Amino acid sequence: MRGLSDRAVLNNGVAMPWLGLGVYKTKEGEEVERAVRAALEAGYRSVDTAAMYQNETGVGRAVRESGVPREQVFLTTKVWNSDQGYDSTLKAFEESRRRLGVEYVDLYLIHWPVKGRYKETWRAMEKLYRDGWVRAIGVSNFQIHHLQDLMADAEIRPAVNQVEFHPRLTQKTLLSFCREHGIQLEAWSPLMRGHLFDEPTVRGLAEKYGKTPAQIILRWDLEHQVVTIPKSSHPERIRDNAKVFDFELAPEDVAALDGLNRDQRVGPDPDNFHF
């Protein structure tokens, strides 16, 4: 991986940037537009939003006004839990597409594995994919058993599984399962909301490589071939987060970061959520 233009190839042949901008909790309007503009100016070509984030309109406006051709920007959005089901997913997608102001979406994800509903949701997503409204379809927050259950009836395999992933939650069995089945793992909350920045191992590696703690962790994601979407609304931090392609971590340093795992989450447990 040499830079922000480098891409992972998904199981349907679509190429997705290894590094993108996440916009969770970035306010609709000027805040999200400024963040997306800063990312695109810095060379990012991937933006990850969701209906639940309530900032799709600002994301779409910033992409349109950036001057970067639409086909060069990889846009991800997600169907929210209350909209899951066949007809409601088709309707929710159309609303997201209109808010974004685009002809198509690059990646559409099921946000959470809502029991008893995600299979019908997936059937709708397969239709959206076949009809050309989305270039790839995937899931978010799916454990192995959710993936196995979904794929038992699915006609199209998920291209991506976006999950919480960082050195305190390395998800090794899930990562292996996804690799075996050609599903690209993608990390949300890769920086664990800053909780890892004072971790001695991370700080030591930051000094060793002359990088920030955030850059060390993001590089660790890339060493594991995990797509990552750090969230920030600060242009300077957005630019800094992209400076992870001019160095590599030694294998023993990757192992040291792996060793920080505690199966510790900052977000909800996909087997026990109520929203």
N, C-alpha and C positions, 0 to 999 in steps of 0.2 A: 504494500500500500504506500503510494507515494504522495497522495494529496486528497483534497476534498472531492476531486472528480472521480476518484476510485470507487468502484461499485461492486456489490455482491450480486451474483446472478441467481435469481430465484428459480424454483423448480419448474416454472413455465417459460423460462428464458428472459423474463423481464429483469432489467438491471436496476438495483436500488443502491443509493449512496450508503457507504459504511457509516458516515457521520451526518447527523441532521440536527435540526433545532426542534426541541420540544416546547410547547406553549401552554402546558398545564398551569392554571392559576395566573396566567398573564391576561390582564384586563382587556376586554373588548375596546376598540377605539385606538387612541394614540399609542398606548403602551404596547399592544401587540403589533401594531403596524410598525412602530419604531424597531422592535425586536426583529421582525421578519426582514425589514429593509436592511438592518445592520448585518444580519446573517447572509443575505443574498449578496450584499456588497463585499462581504469577506470571502465569498466563494462557495458558501453552502448552497446545495441544490436539493435539499430535502427539508420539508416542514411537516411536523406531526401535530395534528389537532384532533378534536373530537366534538361531537354534538354537545356533550355534557360540559365542555369547557366554555361554551357560549362565546366563542371568539372567532368562529369560522368566517364571519363577514369581514372582519379586519384582516385576517390572514389572506383571504382572497383579494381584497383591495390592495394590500401591500405587494402581493405577487404581480398583480396586473400593472401596478404603477412602477414596478422596479425596472422595467425595460428588459428583464431577462425573459426570453421566449418561454411560453407556457410549457412546451414539450421538454424543456431543460430542467424544470422544477418538479420534483417527485412529491406529490401531495398525498398525505395519509389522513383519513378521518375514520370515525368509529360510530357504530350504532349503539345507543344507550340502552340500558337494561329495560326500562319501561316501554321501549319501542320494539322489543324483540317479539318474534312471531313472523309469519310469512308476509301477509299484506302490510302490516305495520312497519316492517323493515323496508319494504319497497318504498313506502311513503316517506319514512324517515330519511332514506338515502336521497330521495328527490329534494327534500327540504335542505339537506346538507349541501347538495350540489348547487342549489339555487343560492344559498347563503355564500358559498365560496365563489359563485359566479363563473363556474367552469363547465366545459362540455363533458368532461370525464374526470374521474378520480383515479390516482395511480394505485392506491392501496386502501381497501375498505376492510375494517376489522370488527369482529364481535368484541365489545368492550370487556364483558365479564361472562363467565359460563353460567347463565341463569338456568337453573335446573328445570327440565321439562319444556324449555323454550328454544334452546340454542340450535337444536336440529332443524326446526322449521325456519329459524333465522338463517341458518346456513343454506337451506334450499333456496331462499330468496336471493342470497348472495351469489349462489351459483347461476341463477337467472341473470342477475346484473352483470356478472362476468361474461356469460355467453352472449348477452345482448350488446356488449362493448362499452358499457357505462363505467366499468372499472377494469384496470389492467391486471390487477392481482387481488386476491381475497385471502384473508387470514383471520387469526384470532388473537386475543389478548387475555392474559391471566389464566390460561388453560394449563392444568396439571396433566401428567401423563394419562391418567384414567379418563379425563375429559376428552383428550385427543383420540384415545382409542375408541371411546364411545361415539364420537363424531365421525371418525373415519370408517366405522363399521357400516354406516349407511351413506356416507358422502360419495358423490360421483367425482368431485374435484378435491384433491388434497389441499389443506391449508398451505399457503406459500410462506407465511410468517407466523410466529408466536411471540408476541410482545409481552414480556414479563418483568417483574422487579428482579434486578440482577446487579450485584456489586460484590466486593470482596467479603462482605459479611453474609452474603446469600449467594453462593456460587452455583447452586442448582445443577450440580454435575450430572445427576441421572437424567434430569430433564434435557439438559444440553446434549447428552449422548443420544437420547431417544429422538430428539428433533433432527440431529445429524443423520442418524440411521434412516429416517423417513423423509429426508430432503426438505425439512421445514427449517427456514432460517430463524434463529433466535435473535430477538431484538430486546435491548435493555431499556426499561424505563427506570427513573430514579437511579441512574448509574453512579451518581455521586453521593447517594444515601442522604440527600438533603444537607450535605456538608458535615455529617457526623464523623466521617472518616479523615477529615483534614488534619486532625491532631493526633491520629494514630501513629505511634512511633515508627512502625515499619514504613508507612506511607511517607512520613516526613523524612526519614532516612534516605529513601529512594529519590525523593524530590531533590535533596541535596546532592546525591550521587550523580544524578543526570542533569542537574541544573534546570529543573522544571518545577512547575507548581504541583501541589498534591492532586489537584483536579486533573492535570495533564497526565500524571502517572496512572491514575485510575482509568481514565479514558483510553490510554494506550493499552492497559491491561485487557480491557474489553476487546480491543482490536486484535490483540495477540490470541485471544480465544475465538476469533472470527465471529464476534457478536456485533451486529449492527447496534449503534448507540445514538441516543437523542437527548443529550443534556439540555435541561431547561434553564434558560436565563432570560431576563428582560433587560440586562445591562449590556450595551454594545461592546464595551471593553472586554467583559467576561466572555461574551459570544466569540469575539475574535481570539481570545486566549485559548478557549476550548478547542479551537481548530488547529492549534499548533502542536499536533500530536503525530505528524507524519514525517518528522525529520529525525526520529530516533526509534530504537527498538529496545525493549526490555530483555535483559539476559534471561535464559530459562530459569536460573535459580531465583531471580527476582520475581518472575511470574509465579513460581512455586511459593515464594514467601507471601505473596499477596493471596494466593489460593488458601494458604494456611490460616488466614484471618477469619475463614468461614465459621459462623455460629448459627446458621439457618435463621438469621435474625431479619425480620421484616420491618420496614417503616410504613408500609401500606397494608391493606387488608389481606387476610388469608383467603385465597381463592376457594377453599373448601368450607369457609365459614364467613360469609358476608351477607348483609341484610339490606341491600339497597337496589 
